[in-house]
Amino acid sequence: MAKLDYYFSTISPYTYLAGPRFSTLAHAQGLEVNWKPIDIVALYGRTGGTLPGERHPSRQSYRLHDLSRQADKFGLPIHVEPAFFPTNPAPASYAIIAAQKAGGGNMHRLVQDILTACWAEQKNIAEDAVIKAALEAAGFDPSLADSGLALFWGQDRLEELEKHLSEAM
C-alpha cells in the first residue's frame, strides 16, 4: 500500500471542494493517507501570500464566484461567505491529529465532516460540540476533541501537571 502525506487546512474552501474526489482517488489507488492539517494563515505570512480578506476587492469578488462555480461543478453545497470564517482552525486540527493517532474510525469522513460543517452548514469548527459531533459521526471517541489542549498553564501549575500525569499512568 502506497503512503501519502496530505497537507490541508481545515478552513480552506478548496480543501472542502477537493474532499470527495480526494477520498475517491485515495481509495482507488489504495493509498494510506497521513493527514497533516496545516495553519494556512501562518503559511500565507511565511510565503508572501495575501489572506483572502486583504486582497483587492476584485480578487475577493472573483474568489467568491469561483467557489460557487466549483461547488456547482462538483455538486457540493457551499456558503462562500460562511458565518464563521475565518475561525480558529487549531481545535479541529488537533482533533484530526488525535483521531489519526487513535485509529479505528473513518478519517476521510471526519475531515470532510469538519469542512462541511464550516462551508455547507455554517457551523464554527472551533467549537467543541461541532468537533465532537464530527468525531462521533466518523466512528471516533468524541473526547478526542480535548486532545492537545493545554490544561495546565504556567510554571506555577507544574505540580498539578505532575499529579495529572502520574494518575494517567
N, C-alpha and C positions, 0 to 999 in steps of 0.2 A: 504494500500500500504506500503510495507516494504521500509525502508530508508537505504541507503548505502553511507558511506563516501569513496570516491575513490581518493586515493593519487596517483599522477602520475607526470611524468616530461615531459615537452613539448619538450625536446631534447633527449628523450630516444627512441632508435630504437625499443626496446621491447614494449614500450607503443604503438608505431605506429603499430607493428605487432599484438598486442592484441586488438586494437581498434574495428575492425568489429565484432569479436567474443564477446567482452565485451558488445557491443551495443545489439547484438542479445540476449545474456543472460539476460541483464537488462530488455529488453522489454518482453521477455518470462516470466520472474519472476515478472514483474510488479514493478520493483524497481524504487524508486525515488532516483536519484543519486545526491549526494552533491559533486561537483567537487572540488578537492583540489590540485592544482598544487604545487609541491614542488621544492626546489632548490637542485637538485641531487648532484651538485658539492659540496655544503656545507655539504650535508648528508654524502658523501664519507669521508670527513675530520673528521666529528664528530663520525663516526662509524668504523674508521680504514680501510676503503676501499681504493683501489688504482684506480685512474682515468684510463680510457682505454689507453690513450696516454702514461701513465707512467708504464704500465705493461711490463713484459718481452716480447720481440718480438714474442716468440712462442705463448704466450697467446693472443697477439694482432692479430696475424695471425688466430688463432683458432676462435676468436670473429668474424672476417670478414667472414670466411667460414660458421660459424654457422648462422650469419644473412642472408646470401644468401640462405642457406638451409631452414631456417624458412620462409623466404619470398616466396620461391618456393612452399613450403608445403601449404601455405595459399593463394597462388595466388596473392600476392601483389608485385608491382614493388618496387625496392629499389636500392639506390646507397649506398653501405656500407661505402663509404668514401665521404659523400656529401660535396659540395663546401663550405658550411657554417656550419661546425661543428668542434669544438663546437662554439656556438654563445651564446649571452646573452638571457637566457630564460625569463627574467623578463617582457619585454613588452608584449609578448604573454600571459604570466601567468596573468598579471594584466587585460588584455582584457577579458580573460576567467572568471575571478572573477567578473568583471563588468558586463559581459553578463549574468552570472548566477543571479546576483542581479537584473538586469533589467527585465529578463524573456522575454517570448514571441517568442523566437527563438528555434532552434534545437541545443542543447548543444552537443549531440553526433557528429553531423556533424561538428560543429565548432572545437571541439578538434581534430577530425580526419583530417579535412582540414588543420589545422596548422601543424600537424605531417606529413601529406602527402607533404605539401609544403617543409619541410626540407628533408625528406627521399626519396621521389619519384621525386620531381620536382626541387630539389637543389636550393631552394629559402632561403633567410635569414629571418627567423621568428622573428628577432629583428627589421625588417624594418616596418615602418608604413603602407606602401602600401600593403605588404603581409598580415599583420594582418587585415587591413580594408577590404581587399577582402574576407578573410575567414569569418569575421563577417557578411558582406553583404550576402554572399552565404548561410549562415546559418540562415538568417532572422533577424539579429540584426542590430542596428544602427551602421554604421562604426565609428562614432565619439566616441564610447565606447573605441576605441583604445587609446584615450587620457586620460582615467580614471586612477587615481592612480599616475599620473605623478606629480612631484614637479615643479610647475610653478613659485614658489617664493623661492628664495634661500637666506638664511642668515637672521640674526637679523635685518639688515637694510632694509628688504623688508616687515616687519610686517604690515606697514601701507597699502601697496599695497594689501597684503593678506586680510586685514580687509575690504578694499574697495571692492575687488572682492566678498567676502562672503556676504557683505550687498547688493550688486547688484544682487546676485544669489537668494536671499530670496524673 
